[in-house]
Amino acid sequence: MRLLRFRRWLYDMFTDWKPDFVVYEQAHHRGGAATEVCVGMTGVLQMVCSEKGVQYGNVKTSVLKKFATGKGNAGKPQMIDAANGLGHPFPDQVESDDQADAIHIFRWGVETFAS
């Protein structure tokens, strides 16, 4: 059911937002149930993007860290610091590493796919 709900959510998002491209952070597969779910969700995402004719791609964590901070092994505090102060349209104060990652993934995607 998780994958079916995810697919429905993606269709709704595509209807509401009409993206030109989708970028996601490549998961670290360490085995077990989480890996199984992640692989399934990645497949569903790629399927929906293909059906909708939307370009998609992923970015490795080390590539994202190097893009954001200049260091491929930057920690969460450095990623947050790099996201803070980017200016409009980004928040003035990034509060979590998840929010910082999302901002950097978006920026990386724009530079990679919109160029």
C-alpha beads as a LAMMPS data file, in Angstrom:
LAMMPS data file: protein, C-alpha beads

115 atoms
114 bonds

1 atom types
1 bond types

-500.0 500.0 xlo xhi
-500.0 500.0 ylo yhi
-500.0 500.0 zlo zhi

Masses

1 110.0

Atoms # bond

1 1 1 0.000 0.000 0.000
2 1 1 2.898 2.376 0.699
3 1 1 3.974 2.329 -2.954
4 1 1 0.421 2.803 -4.210
5 1 1 -0.061 5.813 -1.906
6 1 1 3.288 7.206 -3.028
7 1 1 2.291 6.846 -6.687
8 1 1 -1.025 8.624 -6.037
9 1 1 0.807 11.405 -4.190
10 1 1 3.209 11.807 -7.128
11 1 1 0.353 12.012 -9.640
12 1 1 -1.305 14.674 -7.471
13 1 1 1.944 16.620 -7.178
14 1 1 2.527 16.433 -10.931
15 1 1 -1.006 17.691 -11.553
16 1 1 -0.634 20.565 -9.099
17 1 1 2.948 21.604 -9.879
18 1 1 3.696 20.428 -13.448
19 1 1 7.465 20.055 -12.887
20 1 1 9.991 20.246 -15.707
21 1 1 12.322 17.836 -13.906
22 1 1 12.594 15.837 -10.695
23 1 1 15.789 15.342 -8.725
24 1 1 16.245 13.111 -5.712
25 1 1 19.140 12.165 -3.484
26 1 1 20.480 8.719 -4.267
27 1 1 19.822 6.448 -1.317
28 1 1 22.462 4.542 0.564
29 1 1 21.447 0.897 0.356
30 1 1 22.433 -1.000 3.459
31 1 1 20.027 -3.892 3.111
32 1 1 16.870 -4.775 4.961
33 1 1 13.350 -3.439 4.811
34 1 1 14.337 0.216 4.390
35 1 1 16.353 -0.616 1.285
36 1 1 13.452 -2.595 -0.158
37 1 1 11.066 0.322 0.344
38 1 1 13.552 2.835 -1.035
39 1 1 14.211 0.783 -4.163
40 1 1 10.459 0.430 -4.690
41 1 1 9.827 4.142 -4.253
42 1 1 12.654 5.001 -6.628
43 1 1 11.138 2.708 -9.237
44 1 1 7.697 4.252 -8.784
45 1 1 9.157 7.756 -9.075
46 1 1 10.992 6.864 -12.270
47 1 1 7.879 5.198 -13.700
48 1 1 5.651 8.212 -13.001
49 1 1 8.236 10.623 -14.390
50 1 1 8.513 8.521 -17.544
51 1 1 4.733 8.348 -17.925
52 1 1 4.467 12.117 -17.535
53 1 1 7.420 12.834 -19.829
54 1 1 9.365 14.531 -17.037
55 1 1 13.140 14.322 -16.926
56 1 1 14.502 12.870 -13.684
57 1 1 17.838 12.200 -12.092
58 1 1 19.559 11.587 -8.825
59 1 1 22.500 13.108 -7.044
60 1 1 24.935 11.225 -4.833
61 1 1 25.375 12.542 -1.324
62 1 1 29.078 13.267 -1.799
63 1 1 28.379 15.179 -5.025
64 1 1 25.703 17.237 -3.281
65 1 1 27.998 18.003 -0.350
66 1 1 30.801 19.101 -2.672
67 1 1 28.361 21.246 -4.659
68 1 1 27.031 22.923 -1.509
69 1 1 30.178 23.311 0.563
70 1 1 33.175 22.498 -1.619
71 1 1 33.851 19.384 0.459
72 1 1 32.452 15.951 -0.451
73 1 1 32.557 14.840 3.176
74 1 1 30.890 17.881 4.769
75 1 1 28.797 17.257 7.846
76 1 1 25.228 18.266 8.547
77 1 1 26.202 21.552 10.251
78 1 1 28.227 22.592 7.186
79 1 1 25.293 21.775 4.893
80 1 1 22.976 23.886 7.038
81 1 1 25.486 26.749 7.123
82 1 1 25.824 26.606 3.328
83 1 1 22.044 26.823 2.919
84 1 1 21.680 29.765 5.302
85 1 1 22.002 33.155 3.739
86 1 1 21.353 32.096 0.141
87 1 1 18.661 34.742 -0.082
88 1 1 15.353 34.725 -1.898
89 1 1 13.626 32.389 -2.668
90 1 1 15.219 30.370 0.132
91 1 1 14.497 30.774 3.848
92 1 1 16.725 33.130 5.824
93 1 1 17.155 30.529 8.542
94 1 1 17.385 26.857 7.609
95 1 1 16.390 24.846 10.648
96 1 1 17.247 21.247 9.780
97 1 1 19.639 19.204 7.731
98 1 1 16.660 17.810 5.788
99 1 1 15.607 21.326 4.798
100 1 1 19.202 22.187 3.853
101 1 1 19.495 19.031 1.744
102 1 1 16.239 19.836 -0.063
103 1 1 17.481 23.332 -0.888
104 1 1 20.803 22.028 -2.182
105 1 1 19.145 19.253 -4.201
106 1 1 16.882 21.852 -5.816
107 1 1 19.831 24.149 -6.602
108 1 1 21.881 21.242 -7.983
109 1 1 18.941 20.131 -10.127
110 1 1 18.415 23.606 -11.552
111 1 1 22.095 23.897 -12.460
112 1 1 22.194 20.372 -13.867
113 1 1 18.894 20.128 -15.737
114 1 1 17.849 23.692 -16.471
115 1 1 21.165 24.667 -18.027

Bonds

1 1 1 2
2 1 2 3
3 1 3 4
4 1 4 5
5 1 5 6
6 1 6 7
7 1 7 8
8 1 8 9
9 1 9 10
10 1 10 11
11 1 11 12
12 1 12 13
13 1 13 14
14 1 14 15
15 1 15 16
16 1 16 17
17 1 17 18
18 1 18 19
19 1 19 20
20 1 20 21
21 1 21 22
22 1 22 23
23 1 23 24
24 1 24 25
25 1 25 26
26 1 26 27
27 1 27 28
28 1 28 29
29 1 29 30
30 1 30 31
31 1 31 32
32 1 32 33
33 1 33 34
34 1 34 35
35 1 35 36
36 1 36 37
37 1 37 38
38 1 38 39
39 1 39 40
40 1 40 41
41 1 41 42
42 1 42 43
43 1 43 44
44 1 44 45
45 1 45 46
46 1 46 47
47 1 47 48
48 1 48 49
49 1 49 50
50 1 50 51
51 1 51 52
52 1 52 53
53 1 53 54
54 1 54 55
55 1 55 56
56 1 56 57
57 1 57 58
58 1 58 59
59 1 59 60
60 1 60 61
61 1 61 62
62 1 62 63
63 1 63 64
64 1 64 65
65 1 65 66
66 1 66 67
67 1 67 68
68 1 68 69
69 1 69 70
70 1 70 71
71 1 71 72
72 1 72 73
73 1 73 74
74 1 74 75
75 1 75 76
76 1 76 77
77 1 77 78
78 1 78 79
79 1 79 80
80 1 80 81
81 1 81 82
82 1 82 83
83 1 83 84
84 1 84 85
85 1 85 86
86 1 86 87
87 1 87 88
88 1 88 89
89 1 89 90
90 1 90 91
91 1 91 92
92 1 92 93
93 1 93 94
94 1 94 95
95 1 95 96
96 1 96 97
97 1 97 98
98 1 98 99
99 1 99 100
100 1 100 101
101 1 101 102
102 1 102 103
103 1 103 104
104 1 104 105
105 1 105 106
106 1 106 107
107 1 107 108
108 1 108 109
109 1 109 110
110 1 110 111
111 1 111 112
112 1 112 113
113 1 113 114
114 1 114 115
